[in-house]
Amino acid sequence: MRTSTKSLVLSAAVAALYAVLSYFSGIFGLAYGPIQIRLSEALCVLPFLFPSTAGGLFIGCLISNKDFRAFRT
């Protein structure tokens, strides 16, 4: 299976954006508590429009779950 550079860069950008949005949600206390606002979950519709972004969402989710556990209370 060949992957074009454009789809690889798009996937990497989605992964980075997912991680950054998860990071900001954690810093400002929006993602954890009785009322949760997860900004990064808005990106979950992207694979329906651009199938090459599914891998980026997967990697972004792995990064945010590994690095940002310290923000959970």
C-alpha positions, 0 to 999 in steps of 0.5 A: 500500500502506497501512501502519498506525502500529502496524506501522511502530512495530513495525518500527522497534522491531525495527530498533532492537533488532537494532542494539542487540543487534549492538552489545552482541555486538560490544562484548563480543566475542561476535560475532567470533572462533572461537566466535560468539554473535550475539544479534541473529540470534534476531530472524530468526524474527519475520517468520514471526510478524509479517510487518511486521517484515521491513523492520525486520530489513532496516534493523537489519541495514543499521545494524549493518553500517554502524556497527559494523565497528570491532568486527571484528578 
